[in-house]
Amino acid sequence: QGYADTFSVSLRLDLQGLPASVPVNVNPLRLQQVLSNLIGNAVKFSSPGAQVQIMADICGPDARVRVCDRGPGIPQAFRSRIFQKFAQADGSDTRQRGGTGLGLSICKALMTRMNGTIGFDSVEGQGSTFYITLPLQAEQPA
């Protein structure tokens, strides 16, 4: 929330219907890195006064986390390159938002290493939702 405050953006966490414990096998530090990047991007591309929503749920055999913003959305022409290294929708020297274009590429590599996936849905002018999924672990007998 501290980072979001610098952009006058609020964060909302929605875990409605999620069990108290969700068994997934992850590297906690790497998962934190992925979530920090997704939330940071959503904040960075949101307007002051906007809200970024973080939701988690169970989707079939996977745990899923979604980060939703109401920013400018992702241009159609950029979508196929979004997870490539150094990819930025606005690559000009005068772009308004910082970054190197490595964050989403790193997130994709980390999710692959954790046997998960990363993807997005976006509508230009309405916002984007980035999501990650991780396979649920089988329950261990007591």
C-alpha positions in Angstrom: 0.0 0.0 0.0 3.0 2.3 0.6 3.9 2.3 -3.0 0.3 2.7 -4.1 0.0 5.8 -1.8 2.7 7.6 -3.8 0.3 7.3 -6.8 -2.8 8.1 -4.8 -4.1 4.6 -5.6 -5.8 2.3 -3.2 -5.5 -1.5 -3.0 -8.4 -3.8 -2.3 -7.8 -7.5 -1.4 -10.7 -9.9 -2.0 -10.3 -13.4 -0.7 -14.1 -14.1 -0.5 -14.8 -17.8 -0.5 -11.1 -18.8 -0.3 -10.3 -21.5 2.3 -8.0 -20.5 5.1 -5.2 -22.7 3.7 -4.5 -23.3 0.0 -1.8 -26.0 -0.5 0.5 -24.9 -3.3 4.2 -25.7 -3.8 6.0 -22.4 -4.4 9.1 -20.5 -3.6 7.6 -17.8 -1.3 10.2 -15.2 -2.2 9.7 -15.7 -5.9 5.9 -15.6 -5.6 6.2 -12.4 -3.6 8.4 -11.0 -6.5 5.8 -11.9 -9.1 2.9 -10.4 -7.1 4.9 -7.2 -6.3 5.6 -6.7 -9.9 2.0 -7.3 -11.0 0.6 -5.0 -8.3 3.3 -2.4 -8.9 2.4 -2.3 -12.6 -1.3 -2.0 -11.9 -0.6 0.9 -9.6 1.8 2.6 -12.0 -0.8 2.5 -14.8 -3.8 3.6 -12.7 -5.1 7.1 -12.4 -4.9 8.9 -9.1 -7.9 8.0 -7.0 -8.3 4.6 -8.7 -8.4 1.3 -7.0 -6.4 -1.8 -7.8 -8.2 -5.0 -6.9 -6.3 -8.2 -5.9 -8.4 -11.4 -5.9 -7.6 -15.0 -5.1 -9.7 -18.1 -5.7 -9.7 -21.7 -6.6 -10.2 -22.3 -10.3 -10.5 -26.1 -11.0 -7.2 -27.8 -10.1 -5.4 -24.4 -9.6 -5.1 -21.6 -7.2 -5.5 -18.3 -9.1 -4.5 -14.7 -8.2 -5.8 -11.8 -10.3 -4.6 -8.2 -10.2 -7.1 -5.8 -11.8 -6.8 -2.2 -12.7 -8.9 0.4 -14.6 -5.9 1.9 -16.4 -5.5 2.5 -20.1 -5.4 -1.2 -21.1 -2.8 -2.8 -23.3 -2.7 -1.8 -26.9 -3.6 -4.7 -29.2 -0.4 -4.3 -31.2 1.7 -4.9 -28.1 -0.1 -7.9 -26.6 1.9 -10.6 -28.4 5.2 -9.2 -27.1 4.2 -8.3 -23.5 6.2 -11.1 -21.8 9.3 -10.6 -23.9 12.5 -9.0 -22.4 12.7 -5.2 -22.7 9.2 -5.0 -24.1 7.3 -1.8 -23.4 4.2 -0.5 -25.0 5.7 3.0 -24.9 9.4 2.6 -25.6 10.0 6.3 -26.3 12.6 8.2 -24.4 9.9 10.4 -23.0 7.5 7.7 -21.8 5.7 8.8 -18.6 6.1 5.6 -16.6 9.5 4.2 -15.6 10.7 0.6 -15.9 13.1 -1.5 -17.9 10.6 -3.8 -19.6 12.0 -6.8 -17.8 9.4 -7.3 -15.0 6.8 -9.3 -16.9 9.5 -11.4 -18.6 10.9 -12.3 -15.2 7.5 -13.0 -13.9 6.8 -15.5 -16.7 10.1 -17.3 -16.1 9.4 -17.5 -12.4 5.9 -18.8 -12.8 7.1 -21.4 -15.3 9.8 -22.6 -12.7 7.0 -22.9 -10.1 4.9 -25.0 -12.6 2.4 -22.1 -12.9 1.2 -19.8 -15.6 0.8 -16.1 -16.1 -1.6 -14.4 -18.5 -3.8 -11.3 -18.9 -7.0 -9.9 -20.2 -7.3 -6.3 -21.3 -9.6 -3.9 -23.0 -8.1 -0.7 -24.2 -9.5 2.3 -22.3 -11.0 0.1 -19.6 -8.1 -1.7 -17.9 -6.2 -4.9 -17.5 -6.3 -8.0 -15.4 -3.1 -10.0 -15.0 -3.5 -13.5 -13.4 -1.3 -16.2 -12.2 -2.2 -19.8 -11.6 -0.5 -22.5 -9.5 -1.4 -26.2 -9.3 -3.0 -27.2 -6.0 -1.1 -29.9 -4.1 -2.8 -33.2 -3.4 -3.9 -33.5 0.2 -1.5 -35.5 2.3 -2.9 -38.2 4.5 -2.8 -37.4 8.2 
